Amino acid sequence: MTVSEGNPEISVIVPTRNERDNIRPLLDRLRPALAGRRAEVVFVDDSTDETPEVISRNADGPPGLAVRCLHRPPGERQGGLGGAVVAGLRASEAPVAVVMDGDLQHPPEVIPALIEKIIPGGFDLAVASRYVDGGTASGLSGRVREAVSSSSTRLAKMIFRRRLAEVSDPMSGFFALRVASVDLDALRPIGFKILLEILARCELSVCEVGFSFAERHAGESKAGLKEGANFVRQVAGLRAATLFSHRRRRAVGFAAVGFAGIGVNTAAFWALNGPVRMSALVAAALSTQVSTTANFAGVERFVFKGPKGRKIWTRYLEFSAINNAVMVGRLPFLALLIGILAVPAALANLITLLGSFAIRFLVNDRVIYGEGADMAVTDIGEKKRVGPVLVSDDGERPRHTEELPHGGAGGEWRYRYDLHGILRIGSDVELPELAYFRLGEVIERPGSFSEDLAVRVGRLGGLHSRARLYHSTTASGIRWEEQVGPLAANFSIDMSGPVTVTASPTLARSPHVLYTNVVEPLLRFALVGKGYMLLHSAAIKLNGAGLMLSARTDTGKTGTVLRLLGLPGSRFLSDDMSILDENGTVLSFPKPLTISDHTLRAVDSEKLTRGEWAWLRVQSKVHSKEGRAFAMRLAEHNLPIMTINAWAQRILPPPKYDVYRLVKCTTAKAASVSEVFIIERGVAHHSLVPQAQAVEEMLANTEDAYGFPPYRYIAPSLTVNGCGADALLRKERGILESAMRGALVHRLGSPDFSWAKDICDITSGREWKVSFPGGANSFLADSEP
């Protein structure tokens, strides 16, 4: 792989499936087409043949062009070709991406023309079209396929008249786009037609460039009945989803409030025109003022619920002004209906109200309230709702109804931990993840232990309709309460002095959840205040040198560490989190290792009993990547997710073992990091990573480890010694940038979890082979030096 200097300007996304004979010709034509630009080619591969190996063999090229391959295993190929394109866009490191097929029916020579429409043309999307000047569809194989393609295009344009009005070829798979302009989370790809998905779901400025659709260079077309069925499903799903866009949903709400207002207006009109005996025109004018006030209250409460940029009285005057302007405009029509056409007064009033609806909605939506209703946070009195969580300011210090007794003799803590003399923790709850740092029971004198972080137990909260996060307005603290009262996994955090966590009994009885979701994020921020960072990474000491591994959660880091510990001269420092200082020194943090399903192959079978093995297989299946993904999906709904997590882990604890139970090894207290390995699944590859890019990826991997709620809700409110979250994260970045200055950073890809062997080859310069004594995996040096 050729590594470019600096981030690429252009990413070419090429989804492939069994295209081994097309890779070399495609790259040979891409390189001159992209000459003079910093670019990367990202193959997203779903192949069952040798395509990934062919990509790897042909990846070397001129400086400025990097070639990457993301191979998706069978279980991760959601969305077909469209899903592959979305995966490539997520992995893109450039602001502009070009999407094309890998069969050379999309000529690479057209890419510069597409890019020019984005940079400097200013468009969000440039489509290579077969149906504009300079375009032909000659590459379609046979009349049947031509008829299917043209019919699909006509069907899509008929169903999405407005969105596709300026696009002649919405079925094209060849286009360029500004990545930031597309909401990737909104896409739901099915099958081939990813461009149709993007056009239907995203508001973009679009242009077209003509191109000649060529014949397939090699291989077989993937089109067939299945893809036809996928197209029908996609069009139906898109139509259903886009019928109710944000604006349409607001329009429906506005109409509902308006119909309620019509009732108010009609009742007021009848009262004024009937019993009070006012003229119809005067009665219409006054009843409009009554319904205007009622409609304003309804619109504010139910339709445009997001934060507003102007004061409520300003909005009311603007709202009233537009209603009265429309009223003045409808009075002549009202007079026409009543006086000339002899329509009953009440019915005439109703007709003119319906006619004015569209004008009033557009002015309110685009002028008075702008796009406020699209905000993720909606006002509810003094509270805000963020997804499934209700956020509120609380006028007093975070409180609990009853603090349970704590401490041993002299009020000392039951459990005391000291992290390398940097941080001290006193706790009423045993925290198994910190067992390595636990101090003995005997202390020299009462009160000699001064903690930086305290963990107490107390009863908090009551019954709620949804999870709540309370901010203290008079003290530095927050309180988290879920829906189920005394059974909930609630907690409060007081940051006004030494950071104090008060956990509910339910949460305290699930110490892993308490530590992972509450204590560890606080340790992360507290360590930054001391000049250290808690980095999501593994670290070992090999022949005196410090090696660090970084990866996304559930990649295979733990299994790699276990294999490396079988090497002579290796010593263990950490697996999940590492304490790092600005000089590049990593300190030991040997938490118990979590054994997921794919890690079992690296565990020494002789270290565990037969019963432990059987139970471990069950635990590792439940606490797997798939199980975590399911829990994350649950967390997006109005569920007491912390409580569910706490009870689930009490019933089926996570598979956690000290490293000594799994492999024979020794530990080290510290090491100076000389090399870092960013490991990822996919086609086998090795490249060097620029330090700036490495910092970004390692920070992203650390954030990924804190993805489970409630971290994302509480993190913005955390403070340490007066420093807020943003300031602490900037300090964290500075520590990592300084630490990485003396380190060599590698990127390693593997389709078969063989990173340990690759790391051995790179660091030792010798060949290593794998053996399986007694069912365990370990690496032994060849006899040749």
N, C-alpha and C positions, 0 to 999 in steps of 0.2 A: 504493500500500500504506500502510495506517495502522500506525504503529509504536507499540506500547504501552510504557508506562514500567514497567520491571522485567520479570522473567521471567513468562510466562503461567502461570495456575493450571490451565487446561484446554486441551488440544489436541484438536480435532475432526479425525479422520483420515477423508478422503473419497476412496476410490479411484474414478477416473473413466475411462471410455473412450467417447468420442463422446457426450458429455452436454451439448452446447453449449446446448440449449434448456432445460436444467434448472438451470443455474448461478445465474442471477439470482433465480428463485423460491426456490431453496434458501437463498441468502445472505439474502434478505429475511426468511425465517422463522428463520434461525439467529440473527440479530442480536438480536431481542427475547428469544429463548430463553436467550441467554448474557448478557443485560444485567446489569450489576452485578458481573461477574467479569472478571478479566484473562484473555483467551482468545485463541487463534489457531485458524484453520482451515487445515489443510494438505491441499491437493488433491494426490494422487499420480496423475499423469495418463499413460495409455497411449494417448491418442487419435490418430486419423489425420485428424480434422476440425479445426475452429477452436476446440475447447474451451479450449486454453491462452490464446488471445487473448481469449476471452470472460471467462475468470477474471481476466485482467489488467485488462480494462476495468471490471470490477465489484468490484475489490479495495478501493477506497476506502470507508471506513465510519466509524462512531463511534469515538472514542478508546477504547482498551482491547481492541479486536478487530483482530488482524492477519490478513491473508490471504496465504498462500504457495502456490506451485504448484511441485511437483517433477515435471517432465516426463521420463519415461523413454524414451530412444531405443529403436528396435526391438531392438537387440542387448542391451539391459539390462532386459528385461521378464520376468526369471525369476520363476516361481511364479504368474503370472497375477494375479488380484485379490488372492489371499492374499499373494503376494510384494509387491504394492503396499502392502498394510496394514503388513507388516513394515518396509518402507522408510520409511513414514510414522512408525511408532513409533520407529525409529532417529533420525529427524530431529526428533522431538518435543522441545520445550523445556519441557514441563510435567510435573508428577508424575502427573497423571491424564489419560488419553486416552479419548475417545469415538470408536468406530468406527461408521460408518454409510455406506449407499449414497448415491449422488448423484442418484437418480431420484425422491426424495420418497415412496417407499414406506415409509421410516422417518421418522415425523413428528418434526421437531426439538423440538416441544413436550414430548416425553418426556425429553429430556436432563436437565433439572433433577432429575427423580425418580431417574434413574440415578446422577447425581453424588452425590445425598444418601446413597445406599447405600455409596459409597466414602468420602466426606467429609461428615459425620463418622461414617458408619455402621460403618466399620472393615472392610468386606469388600474382598477383592482384586479381585473381578470381579462386575459387575452385568449380567445378561442381560435384554434386552427380549424377552419371550416372547409368542408368539401363543397359547399353550396354558394360560395360568393366568388367574385372575380378572381381568377387564378386558381380555383379549386376544382378538383374532380374526384369522383368516387370509383375510378377505374379498377382499384384494387379489390373491390368486393367480388367474391367468387360466385358468379352465376346470377341469373335473373331472380331466383328465389330469394337469395340473400339481399339483393338490391331492393326487392319489394318489401321485405321484412324491415330493412333499415329505414326506407322512406315512410312506411306506414307507422313505425314507432315514432319517428320524428313528428309526423302530422298529429298523432294521438297526443304526444306530450305537449305540443304547441296549442292544441285545442283545449286541453285541460288546464294548462298554465298560461293563459293568454297574456296576462300582464307581465309575469316574470320572464317569459321567453319571447317577448315581442321583438327584442333587438338581437335575438340569437337565431341564426339560421340552422345551426347544427348542434342542438343540445345533446345529441348522442355521441359527440366527439369524445375520444379519450385522450386528446392531445391539446394541452392548454398550459398557460402560465398564469400564476397568480401571486398577489402580495399576501404572504402567509398571515400577517397580522390582521388582515381584513376578513378572514374566515373564522367563524366560531366552530372550531373542530369538535367541541363538546356537543354541539347541536346536531351534528351529522349522524345519521343512522344508515350506513351503507348496506346495500344488498346487491350482490352481483356486480355487473360490469359498469353500470351507468353512474359513476361518481360525479361527473359534471352536472347531470340533471339534479342530483342530490344537493350539490352546492348552490346551483342557481335557484332552486326552489326554496331553500331554507335561509339563504343569506342575501342581504341587500347589497349589491355590488355594482360598480360602474364597469360596463362590459364593452369590449370591441372585438372584432374578428379579423383574422388574417387567412387568406386563401392558401390551400395546400393540396397537393395531389396525393390521394390515398393510394399507397403502393401495394403491390402484392406481397404476401408473406414470404420472407426470405427462406425460412426453414421451419419444420415442425408442423403441428396441426392446430387448427383453430379451436378455441374452447367454447365457441358458440354452440348452442343446442337447445333442446326443449327445456332443460332445467333453467338455463339463463333466461329463456322466454318467460317461464313462470316467475322467475325472480323479478323480471322487469314489470310484469303485471302487479305483483305484490308491492314493488317499490312505488309505482305510480299511485296505487290505491292508498298506500300508507302516507305518501307525501301529500296527496290531496286532503286526506283526513286531518293530517297534522297542520297543514298550512291554511286550512279553512279558518282556523281560529288562531291567528297570529296575535302578538301582543296588542296591536292596534284593534284588531277585530274583537278581541276579548274586552277591550276597553269600550269599544262601540256597543257591544251587547250590554255591558254594565251601564253605560250612559243611557241606552235606550230603556233599560229596566227602571232606572231612576226617573227618566223622563216620563214613562208611562205612569209611574206613581205620582209624578208631578201633574200629569194631565188630570188625574183624579182630583188632586188638590185644586187645580185651576178650574176644572168643571164645577166642582162644588162651590168654590168661591164665586164663579161667574153666575151660577144659578141663584145663589143667595143675593148677590148684588142686583142682578137683572130682574129677579122675581120679587121676593118679599120687600127688598129695599126700593125697587122700582127705578133703578138707574137705567140710562140708555145702554144699549148693547155695546157701543164703542167704549164708553167710560167704564162699564163693568169689565170689559176685556182688558183695558189698561190696568185697572186696580187688581184684578185677579192674577194678572201676570206678575205683579210685585209679590203677591203671596206665594205663588208657585215658584218664583225665582228663589226666594229665601229657602223654601223646602228643598228645591233641587240642589242648591249650593251645598246644603248640609249633607245631602245624600251623595253627591259627587265627591266631596272632600272625604267622606267616611268610607265609601265603598269602591270608587272608581280610580281616582288619582291619589293613591295612598302613600306614594313615596315622599321623600323629603322635598319641600318646596323652597324655591329660591326667594320668594317675597312674602311679606306679612299677610296674615289672613284677611285683614280689612282691605288691603290692596287687591287681593284676589277676588274678594266679594264684589268690590266696585267694578272690576273688569268683567266679572261674570254677569253682574246685573246690567252693565252697559251693553254687552252683546245681546243679552236676552231682550232688552228694551229696543235695541236697534232692529232686531229681527221682528219684534212686535210692531214697530212703526211700519216696517216693510210689509207685514202681513195684513195690516188694517184695510188697505184698499181692496185686497182679495176677500177679506171678511165682508166688507160692504157689498162687493159684487155678488158674493154667494147669497147674502141675506136679502139685499134690496132688489136685485135683478133676477136672480135665479130662484128666489123663493125657497132657499134651503133653510130648514129650521136653525135657529140661532145657535143652539148647543152643538148641533152636528157641524155647522159651518166653522165654529170655533175649533172643534176637534180636527177637522180637515186641515186648517191652516197651521195648527200646531204640528201635525205630522209632517207637513211640507217643510217646516223650518228646522226639522231635526238635524239633517245632514250639515247645514251651515253651522249650527251651534256646536255640533260635535267637533268639526274640523277646526274651528277657531279655538275651542277649549283645548283640544288635544295638541295642537301645534303652536299655539301662542301663549295662552294663559298658563298651562301646565307643562309645556314642552314635552320631554320624554320622561318625566318623573316617575310615571307608573312602571317603567321598566327597572327601576332600582330594586336591588335584591333585598334591601332593608325597608320595611314598611312601618309607618307610624301606627301605634295603637296606644292612644293617650300619651303617657310619658314613657311608654315602653316601645321597644322595637323588636321585630321578628326577623331573625336571620336564619333562613331555611326552617328547620323544625324547632329552633330554639328561640325562646322569648328573652330579650335582653332588657334590663331595667336598671335605672339608677336607684340606689337605696340610700336613704339619708343618714344611715348610721353605719358604724363599723360592722363588718360581717359577723354574724352572731350565730350561736347555737343554743338550743333550748336547755340542754343539760350537758355539762362536761363530765365525763366519767373519770373516776380516780385513776391516777397514773403514778408511775415511779416506784422505786423500792425504798430502801432505808434512806432517810434524809431527803426524801423527795427526788432522788436520782432517777434517771431513766432506766427502764427495763433493758433497753438495747441501745448501745452507743457505738458509733462508727466514726472512723477517722480516715479520710481520703488523703493519704500521703502528707498529712499535716496541712493541707490546703483548706479543706472543709471538714467540719464536725457535725454529726447528725445525732440528735437524741430522739428516741422513738418509743412509744408504747406498743408499737406493732413490730414484730420481727420482719425484717426485709431480707429475704433470702438472696436477692441479687447483690446485696452488699456484704455477704457473709465474710468475704476475704478481708474486709476492713473492720470487722467487729473487734472492739476492745474487750479486755477481760472484765470479770465481774468486780474485781477489787480495785478501789481507787485510794490514793493516798489520803485524801481528806474530803469531807463533804463539800459539795459546791465547786470543786476544782474543774469540773467539766463545763466548758462554755460552748454551747452549740451555735452553729450558723443556721441550722435548719432543725425545726422541731416537728414531730408527728404525734398528734394526740388523737383520742377517740371521743366522739360526742354525738349526741342525737340532733339531727338537723332536719328542717323542712317539714312540709305537710303535703297534702294531696293537691295536685295541679292538673290542668288540662294538657300541659306540654312542659318539656324541660325548660328551666329558667336559669339564667346567669345574671346575678345581681352585682352591680358595681357599687362600691362604697364611695359616697361623695365627700365624706368627712374624714376618711382614713384610707390608707393604701391597702385595699383588700377587695376580694371578690368572694362570691358564694355561688355554688352550683347545686341546684336542687332539681331532681327529676320527679316524675308524676306520681309515684306510688308510695309516698309518705314514708313511714318507718322502715319499709322494705327497700328503699331506694339506696343506691350507691352515691350518696351526697358528700360534699366536702366544702370547706371554706379555706381560704388562704389569706392570712394577715401578713402584709409586707411592711408594716410600720416599724418593726424592729427586726430582731432575728425572724426569718421567715417561718411562720407557724402554719402547719396544715392540720385542720381538724377533720377527721374522717368519720363517717357514720359507721355503726357497727357492721352493716352489710359490706361496706367497702373494706373495712379493716379485716374482715374474715376472708377476703380475697387479696392477699398481700401482693400478688403479682400484678393485678390490675391497679392497685393503689400505687405501686412503685412505677410501673410503666407509663401510666396515663397521667399521674399527678406529680410524683416525687422526681422522676428523672427529668422532665422538662424544667422543673425548678433547679435541679442540679446543673443543668446545661446553662441556665442564665446566671446562676450564682458563680459558677466556675469562670465565666467570662469576666465577671467583676473582679476576679482574682488574677486575671491575666492568662487563663487557660481556656481551652475549648473542649467540649465533649463531642467528638467527631464520630459519626456512624461509620465504623471501619473495624477491621481486624488487624492485629499486629503480632508479629513473632520476631524473635531474635535468631538469626541463622548465621552461624560462624562469626558471631560478634556484630553483625550488621543488622540494622533494624529494617524490616520489611512491613509494609502496610498494604492492606487490601481494601478497596472500596467497591461497593456494588449497590444496586437497588435491592430492596427487601425481597427475600425469597429467590435470589438468583442462584446461590450455591456457595456462598462465602464460607459457611461453617464447615461443609464437607471438605473444601479446599484446605482450610486450616488444619483439620484433623489429619489429612494426608501429609501435609508438610511437617507436622509434629512427629511423623515417623522417621524423619531424616536425622542422621547423627549431627550433633551440634545445634539442634533447634531447641528453642525455649519459648514458652507461651507467655504472651502479655495480655491479649484481649481478643474477643471474637465479635462482639456486637458494638460496643462503644469503647473508644480510646480517649484518654486524656492527653492532650497535646499542648505544648507551649510554643511560643513564637520562635524559639531556637531550633525547633524540629525535634525536640525530645518527646518521646511518647512514654507515658507512665502506665504501669499495669492496671488493668481493670477487668479481672477475670470473673465476670458474671457467669452463672450457670448457662450452658449452651442449650439453645432450643433446637431439638432434633426434628426437622421436617421430613416428609416422606422421602425426598430425594437424597437426604443426608444419611439415611440408614446404611447405605452401601459403604460409608467411610467409618462406621463404628466397629470396633473390635468386638466380635461376637463372644469372645472368651471373658470379656469384662463384665457382662451382664448375665443374670440368671435366666433360665428359660421362661419363667413367669414375667420377668421384666421385659424380655424381648417381645412376648405376646402383647403385653399392655402397651409397650412403646409403639408397636405397629398401629394399634387403634388410635392412640393419642396423636401420632404423627399424621394420620389421615385427616383427623378433625382439625388440628392446628396446622393446616397446610396453606399454601398460597390460595387455593380455591376457597378454603374456609374463611380466610382473612378477607378475600374479595366479597364473599357473601355478607360478612359482618359489616363491611364498608357500605354495601348497598342498603342494608337495614338502617344504617346510621343516617341516611338521607331522608328518612321518614320520621313522622312524629311518634317515636318510640323511645322508651327509657333505655337507651343503648348501653350506658355505663352499668345500669342495674342488670340488664340481660347478660352483659359480658361478665360481670362479677359472679352472678349465680351460675352461669355456664362453666366458668373456670373453677368454681368450687365443686361442681359435680364431676367435671372431667378436667383435671388440672393439665396445664401445658406440659409437654415432654421436656423437662429441664434436668440436666445432669451436669455436675462438675466435670471439668475436662479430664480429671484424673480417673473418673469412672469409665471414660470412653476410650482413652488411649494412654499409653505409658509416656509420660512427659515430665518435664520440670518447668518451673516458671522463672521469669526474670522481672525485676522491678522497673527497669527503664531501658531504653535503647534510643540511639540517635537514628532517625529515619533517613536512610540513604536511597531507597527505591520504593515507589508506590505502584501498585498494579490495580487498574480499573478493569474489573472483569465483567463480561456480559455474554449472554447466550447468543448463539448464531453461528455463522460460518467461521471456521478457524482463521484467525488473523492476529497479527502483532504489529503495533505501531507505537511511536512515541507521541506523547500528548504535550502541547505547549502548556506552560505552567498556568497561564491565565485561564485557559480552557479547563485545565484540571481542577483549579479552585472552584470554578462554576459547577462542574459536575459533582465534586465531592460535597459541596454545600447542598446541591439538589438532592443527592443521595441521603444526606442527613435529614433534610426536611421530609423526605419520603418516609423515613422511619417514624416520624411523629404525625403521620397522616390520620390516625384514628382519633375520633372525638374523645374528650372535649378540647384537645390541644388547640385546634384552629380557632376556637371561640375564646379561650382564656388567654392565649399568647399575647394578643394586642394589649391586654390589661396588666401584664406582669411588669413589675419594676423591681430593681435591685439597687439599693443604695441611691435611690433617686433617678436611676437611669431607666428609661422606658424600653420597650421591646425593640424599636427601630435602632436606637443607639447601641443596644447590646448586640444586635445582629451585625451592625457595622464593625464593632470591636471584634466580633467573632471572625468576620471576614479578614480583618487586618492580621489577626493571629495566624490564620491559615495561610495567607499570602506570604507572611514572613517565614513560616515553617517550611513552605514548599520551595524556597529559593535554592536550597542545597540538595534537593531531591530530584532523581530521575523518574519521570512518570511514564508508565507503559499502559497501553490498552491491549487487553487480551480477549479474543473471542473464542468460544468453544461450543461445538454442538453436543458434546458428550461429557461435560463436567471434568475435562482433563486439564484444567488450569494449573494444578499443582505440578504436573510434569513439565509444562511449559515454563513455569517460574523456576523450576530446578535447572532446566536447560539454560535459561537466560542468566541466572545468578551464578551458576557454577562453571558454565562453559563445558560441562561434561554431559554425556548421555545418561539418562536414568530409565530404568524399566520398572514396570509395575508387577507385583506379585501378591498373592492372596493367602498368606499363612493363616490357617484356621478360619478362613472366611473374612479376614480383615484386609484392608487395602493399605499398603505401605510402599514407599519408594526406596529402592536399594541402589547404591552406586555400582556401575559396571566396574570390573576389575581394571579396565584401562583408564589411566588418568585423563 
